[in-house]
């Protein structure tokens, strides 16, 4: 018999449709600039045409603070390279690379000619990297503010190295009122890892004075909210209930045994008199009555013993939970502290 091809064909079509939808999904794109942003972009272009690179870069720095867009990071990095500000050029071009990905695998929407501009940015970054060093600052705790030469460069963990001029630099970490400071030297084109290790809070044992004689001092405990009378009444009531239920259980066992004996005797006489029991025959009625009493007293004995056990457990729990608080005494003998524990009922 030929197998139907509908199922595999349908599966292939479903897979192809999902693949096509995934491929066709648009990449994230920067929102169109607002009116003020458009004015700032026009002003930066005018300054750039006039050769005022530093002023144009300042405008793009302001836009970067507002938009955090890849295009503004690109412009700041490329203008900084033209101004020979290699530290800032390396910083913003590395940000640009992280945001856009690569020409073969872009992370965001890229305009036509992206590959050429990307390759130019890569060449400028490599040249800038020859002039600067990199500090890979790592903190032992997250959320620490990191400062290099007095300038805050981010919060730990930092996503990328900090690009600095060759030489020695001061690195500071600040976290919850604690400041860690160190210095690090790096050469042009080199990289160095800087660790900021914050101390962790530790519980310290109190120091005891050296004494020759035994010192005893009670440790204050919260006063008990339960009176002794309440505790004894509760324990007594539960213990009495346990004993009563145990007695009922024992009597029920005796009654159940007697009823079982009567049932067995009635069953014997019923079989001797008739082959099938039916209501109205004395032997059959005696058997049914004895059987009913046997089951009743058996169930009663089981329930009584279970209740007795629960009551006994409740009496013990009440005695413990309603007991006064334990008294603890701490003594110092010689140079070693000693602890004495006394429980009071």
Helices and strands as residue ranges (DSSP letters): H 6-24, H 35-49, H 53-67, H 70-82, H 86-100, H 114-131, E 132-139, E 145-148, E 151-155, E 162-165, E 167-175, E 178-186, E 191-196, E 215-218, H 228-273, H 282-321, E 327-333, E 336-342
